[in-house]
Amino acid sequence: MTEKIREAIEKRTSIDDEWDYGVQQSWKAVLSIISENFDGVVDFIENDCTADEFSWLSEIYNEIIDIFPSERIIEALRKTAEKYPKEVEQYNLIYCIDEAEEHLSFIKGARNE
């Protein structure tokens, strides 16, 4: 799974941010791979994700939560953030993780209504 995710993220990095359709399609590919295996995603985030990959994934933290609405994903993101303080500060990744956690709370609240 790690190599598949890594390759899909690499494709995303090569797409011009102004080409919205291309960006969306590249993230769909990543999310398709991610959706295959919850434990594999957690393992990738915690153990295999590079600082660069972690930063790129921040664009889709909420979408990952949509697939796996689990506190375990948030824990994995926070654990990995501790490994990459420079990137966390540079790209304001704590904000992205906090936003994903709020998104998770919203999803869980909506399910309880």
N, C-alpha and C positions, 0 to 999 in steps of 0.2 A: 504494500500500500504506500509506503514512504516514497518509493521511486515514482509511482504514478502521480501522487500529489505534487512531488517536487517538479516533475516534468510539466504538469499543468500550470503550476505557479510560474515556472520559467516562461511558458508561452504568454502568460498574462503580462509579465514584465516587458515583453517585447512589443506590446501594443500601445500605440499612442493614446494617451488619456483622452484626447479630444474625439477619438473614434468610439463613441458611446456604444454602438452596436457590438463592436469587437470586444470591448471591455466586458459587456454583459455576457457575451457568448463564452469568453474565456473563464469567467467566474462560474457560469453554468457547468462547464466541464469540471472545474475543481469541486464544486458542490455535488456533482454526480458521483465523483470518486469518494468524497467524504461520506456521503449518505450510505455507502455500502457497509460501514463497520464502525460502530460507536467506539469500541475499545481501541481500534486502530487509529482513530482520530485523536483520542486522548493521548495515546502513546506517541503519536507523531508530534503533537503539540508539546508535550512534556519532555520528550527525549531526543527527537530527531530534527525538530524545526530549527533552522538557523535564524540568526537575528534578522537577516534580510527577508526570509520567508515569513517570519512572525509579523514583521512590519507590513508586508503585502497582504497577509491574511486579515489584517485589521479592517480592510475594506469590506469584509464579509462576515465579521463576527456575528452580527445579528442574524444573518442567513444561516449560519451554522447553528445558532440557537433555535431557529425555526425548525431545522431538521431534527436536532437533538435538544429539546428543552430540558436541560439538566444542569443542576448546580455543578456537576462534575466538570463540565466544559469550562465554566467560569473559574473553577479552582485550577484547572490546567493552564488557562490563560494567565492567571495571577502568578502561578508558580514559574511559568516561563518568563514572565515580565521581570521577575527578580534576577534572572540570568542575563538579561540584556538591558541594564539601566540606561546606557547611552542612547539606544534606539527608542526606549520607552519615553525618555525625556524629549529627544529630537522630534518624534512623531506624535507626541502626546497620547501614547497608547493606553495609559491608565484611563483617560477619558473614554476611549473606545471600549475598554473592558467594562467600565462603569455603565456605559450606555447599553452594552450587551446584557449586563446584569439587570438593568431596569427593564429591558425588553423581555427577559425571562420572567421577571415579576409580573409584567403585563400579561404575558401569555398564560401564566398559571392563574392569574386573577380572572382572566376571561373564561377560562375553562371551569372555574368554580361558580360562575354566574348561572 
